[in-house]
Amino acid sequence: MISKIIFSVLFYVALSGAGTLSFIGKSHKGDNPLLNYVVNNSLRAHPVLAKLQLRTMEDSWNSMMVSPEQAQFMANLIKLIKGNKTIEVGMYTGYNTLSMALAIPEDGRVVACEINDDYVQIAKPYFKEAGVEKKIDIQHQIALKTLDELLEAGEAETYDFVFIDADKKNYDNYYEKSLQLIRKGGIIAIDNVLWGGKVINPDKDDVTSQTIDQLNKKLHKDQRVDLSMLTVGDGLTLAIKL
């Protein structure tokens, strides 16, 4: 079933212009007719998710929001693996956190890491309105500290899904700690792995692109996981723990 979903994603990417960077993008930016078509014919957003998207569009950094079609894809993955415990490294205004909370059972848990209090305050009312606030454990501190605390609390290999979408300089650290926290068969999803195409021969002074490129190359050789890199959103890598 997972392979069928991934094939569908790759098929739509091929239709959108393989061989160029034009397929890299997010539908909520509204400038890609094909992505708009994908949303219009596949997105089934919860009403509160739709409201939170509109609120997020008011923020000057709204490009950081995960695209709705990507959030729905990851929510479907969580359902397929019967996920119950999830982590989001970089909550922003909470769109994907809410999407994950809606996808897990009533006794499930989303550990949401976010350092910016303004974003936490935006997210909370929407979590409550959707009736999932009890599922969401907001950790308002440095994400690496939260991940370390989870490991110290004996929660290694107990999580089903981790989404990494925070500061790029720590991507490798987030990945290594997530790999300890995830169970066998669990999924680590890493966002922005294509970084607008800048990962291709990154400039010598572009540290962010170099960092992402280095992680991509590391993951390609990492025998601890099965791997897929998808050209959805700004690039999404799925690492499945073996």
SULGIUR-V295250 format. One record per pair of residues at least 6 apart in sequence whose C-alpha atoms are under 6 Angstrom apart, sorted by the first residue. I is the first residue (numbers start at 1). GAP is how many residues later the second one is. If there is no record, write none. Layout:
I:GAP
I:GAP
//
This chain:
16:7
24:209
24:210
25:208
25:209
26:41
26:207
27:8
27:9
56:6
71:25
75:25
75:28
83:77
84:20
84:24
85:23
85:24
85:74
85:75
86:24
86:73
86:74
86:75
86:76
87:23
87:24
87:25
87:75
88:24
88:74
88:75
89:24
89:75
89:76
89:77
90:23
90:24
90:75
90:76
91:21
91:22
91:23
92:27
93:26
93:29
93:30
94:29
108:27
109:26
109:27
110:26
110:27
111:26
112:25
112:26
112:27
113:26
113:30
114:26
115:25
115:26
115:27
127:6
156:24
156:25
157:24
157:25
157:26
158:24
158:25
159:22
159:23
159:24
160:22
160:26
161:25
161:26
161:27
162:26
163:25
163:26
163:27
164:26
165:26
184:57
184:58
185:55
185:56
186:54
186:55
187:52
187:53
188:50
188:51
189:48
189:49
190:46
190:47
191:45
192:42
192:43
193:42
193:43
194:40
194:41
195:39
198:11
199:10
199:14
202:7
202:8
224:18
225:14
225:15
225:16
225:17
226:13
226:14
227:11
227:12
228:9
228:10
229:7
229:8
230:6
230:7
//
